[in-house]
Amino acid sequence: MLSMTNLSVNINKIATLRNARGGDLPNVVRVAIDCERFGAQGITVHPRPDERHIRFKDVLDLKPVLSTEFNIEGYPSRAFIDLVLSTRPAQVTLVPDPPGVLTSNAGWDTITHASFLTDIITEFHHQGIRTSIFIECEPAMIQHAAMTGTDRIELYTESYAKNFPSDREMAIKPFVLAASIANESELGINAGHDLNLENLRYFASQIPGLLEVSIGHALICDALYFGLENTIQLYRRQLL
């Protein structure tokens, strides 16, 4: 049985582990290939300016060897844009995080940054690169995202994950509304941030048109206990 929603594995944490010791263990390219072999339908990386996990060279090394969808996330600085244009992944996800932030923690204000985003998205489209905008559930932000010409949005799911243990119906409600608006606006829907084996199945079952989830931290943590191959299969089964 095929999954209706694709699983893209974010391998930033693999690079963090490598960088902590120096050298090339674990090897980022080898792990990415293994993730694909074990069932991942995409590989996500998020290079940051300080290269504290994924390095720009990693991005260049990964592109020729990946056989599934390659998704590059990041803040669209000129250096990031040039990296994406030289790599030409299947998808670029635009994230509004400043250089020093620990992890992505907010979505785009697509009203304030409408012109900025539109120009960047147009540049990527000229090279045949699909675009996605990291965004929260505010209806106005989603509607204005559609005006930028982006192909997809990625719903920032931290609030869902935080509230899921106490009230899953309350936690999912704004995301269902957001998905409805995205579908009406003919935007594809991705999602990511703090999705895990406990909350993923319910999220995927409630979000119509969910095309892709990008999961890194939780999946790599689970792999310490269950093994990488088994963990990827466990996550895939949540999406059936």
Secondary structure as UniProt FT lines:
FT   STRAND          6..10
FT   HELIX           12..21
FT   TURN            23..24
FT   HELIX           28..37
FT   TURN            38..39
FT   STRAND          42..45
FT   TURN            49..50
FT   HELIX           56..62
FT   TURN            63..65
FT   STRAND          69..74
FT   HELIX           78..87
FT   STRAND          91..94
FT   TURN            99..100
FT   TURN            110..113
FT   HELIX           114..126
FT   TURN            127..128
FT   STRAND          130..135
FT   HELIX           139..147
FT   TURN            148..149
FT   STRAND          152..156
FT   HELIX           158..163
FT   TURN            164..166
FT   HELIX           168..184
FT   TURN            185..186
FT   STRAND          188..192
FT   TURN            197..199
FT   HELIX           200..206
FT   TURN            208..209
FT   STRAND          210..215
FT   HELIX           217..226
FT   HELIX           228..238
//
